[in-house]
Amino acid sequence: MTTLKAAIVTVTVFQQNCTILFDDEEKKGVVVDPGGEVERIREAIDKAGVTIEAIWLTHGHIDHAGGAMDLKEALGVDIVGPHEADRELLENLETQAQMFGLPGPVRNVAPDRFLAEGETISFAGHSFKVLHCPGHAPGHIVFYNADAKFAHVGDVLFNGSIGRTDLLGGDHAALIRSIKEKLLPLGDEIGFLCGHGPGGRFGDERRSNPFLV
């Protein structure tokens, strides 16, 4: 079996983890959540020697989607995801930039395809199930690969914390349900990468995350 690998590029003032997921043998992959600093992301892609097949978005906040249109045009690939419930966020990224006082141009995002609960997407033989996990954002999704015992959880769950719910569309009760009903039942052994900071394992979060115990 070929190996699923990840390279993380921490971008923008939000210190967001833009993730390059790729097959270590075929050197084909996807970029998850290009939040900005597209040139740095492209440099990391070149350094890894990876051919990017698509851009995957977990949700529509500016720190995760702010560079998506520029990267799409640079690479000639489709933007896939998030759930359609985040359409309004993506259509108002320029407004989000003004709200946070961010410098430079930011472009609204029009995905080539939205994703729904239970769909499967893949690259280079690595299949990921789509889990709709609202709470941090209405259309937030998680990418889960059962074979690799791995999930990219975006801003739903962090190492020792959870996603904030005080932004537009946030819902604390929905976020906790998403974690407890969709993520943790996948198993304690599942490793995860997230949108900010270090990743971890679901079992450790189930046992010690102060927001979940």
N, C-alpha and C positions, 0 to 999 in steps of 0.2 A: 504494500500500500504506500502510495506517495504521501509526503508529509505536508501538512498544512502549517504555514509559517505566518508570522505577523511582524511587521515593522511599524513602529509608532513615531510619528512626527508631531511634536507638541507645538501648536501654532497659536498665534494671536495673543492679545493681552489676557484672554480668558484661559490660557494654558490648556487648550483642548487637545485631546488625543485624536489626531487624524490617523487612521489605521490603514495600512496596506496589508490586506490578506492575500496570500499567494501560495501556489503549489511550488514546493522547493525543487521539484524535478522538471516540471514543464515550464516553470517561470511565467505562469499566467495568473492573473489575480484581479482584485477589485480594490477601489479606494473607498473606505467607509468614512463618511462625515468630513469632507474637506472644508473646514471652517474658514480658511483664509490662508494667506502667504503661499499662494499657489506655486510660485517659483521654487520655494523650499520643498514642497511636496513633490514637484517634478524631479528635483535633484535626488530625493530619496528613492523615487521610482527608478531612476537611471542607475543609482548606486546599487540597488538590489537586482538590477538586470531583469525587471519584470515587465511584461506586456499587460497593460491594464485593459480589461474587457468591459468594465462598467463602473459607475459610481453608485454606491448604495448609501441612502440616507436613513438614519434612525428616526429623526424628527426635524421639525422646521425652525428651530431656534438659530439665530444668526451665527453663533459660535460653532455650529455644526454644518451649516449649509451655506455660509457666506461666500465661499469660494467655488461652489459647485458649478455655476454656469461658466465661469472662466476656465475651470479645469475640463469641463465637457468640451468646450470649443478647442482647447489646446490638444486634447487627446482624441477627439472624434468619437466619443462613446456616449451611451445613454445614461441618464440619471434614473435610478430605480428606487422607489420608495420616497417617503414613508407611507403611512396610511393616509387615505384621502381626508381624514379629519384634520390634518395639518395643512390643507390647501391654503387656508386663509393666512396662516403664519408665513408660508413660503411666498405668497403674493405680496407680503408686506415687509420683506426683509429690509428694504430701504428705510422704512419707517422705524424698524427695530434699530438700525444703525444710528439714526438721528436720536432716538430715545437714549441710547447708551453713549452718545457723543463720540462715535467712532470716526476716525479720520479716513479719508480716501473713499473712492466709489464702491458701493455695494450694490449688487444686482439681485432683483427678485428672481425666484427659481420656479421654473415650470418643468416638473418631472416628465420624463417620457412615459412613465408608468407608475401608478400608485400600487401599493401592495395591500393584501387583506389577510386576516387571520387564517392560518392553515395552509397558505400557499408555500411552495417550495421553489427556491432559486438556487442557482449553482454556478460554479466555474471550475474548470479543470477536474471534473469528477467529484468535487466537494459540494455536497448538498446541504442547504440550510433551510430549516423550517422557519416561517415567519410567525411571530407571536405578537399580537396587538396588545400592548401594555400601556394603556393611558394612565395619566396621573401627573407626570411631569409636563407632558404636552398631550393634547387630545389624540393625536395620531401617531404617538411614539410606537415604534416596533423594535423587537429584539430578533436577532439572527441566531438560530440555534443549530449546531451541527452535532448530531447524536454520535456519529462514528468517532469524532475527535473528542467527544465529551467537553464541548466548548460552546460558549455563547458570547456574542457581542451585545452587551446590554445598554449601550449608550448612556443616558443619564437616568435610567430607572434605579439602578443600584450601584453603590460605590463600596470600596473597601472601608468598612466601619461606618458607613453613612448611606443616605438615600438621596434621590433627586429632590431639588427644591420644588415647592408647589405654590409659590407666591407670585409666579408670573402668569400672564394671560392664559387661561385655559387650564391652569393647575388645579389639582384635586387630590388632597392628601389621602382621603379614604380610598379613592380609586387607585392611587399609587401603591398603597399597602396591599390592596387586593391583588394587583398585578404581580407583586413580588411573591406573596404567600400562596396564591392560587395558580400562577403560571410558571414562575421561575423555580422556587424552592422544590416543588414536587418533581422536577427533572432529576434531582439527586444531589446528594452532598458532594459527590466527586466532580461535579461539573465545574470546570475552570471558566473564568470570565475576564474579559477586558471591558473597560468602561470609558466614558467620555472624558474623565478628568482623574488624574492620579493613578495609583497602582491598581492592578486587578486583584483577583483572589479566587476563592472557591465558595460555592454556595453553602457548603456545610459549615464553614467558619462563620459566614454571615448569619446563618440560621441560629448558631449557638451563641454568638457574641455581639452581633450588631445591635447597638442600643435602641434603634428604632424598630427592631423586629422581635426582641425578646420580652 
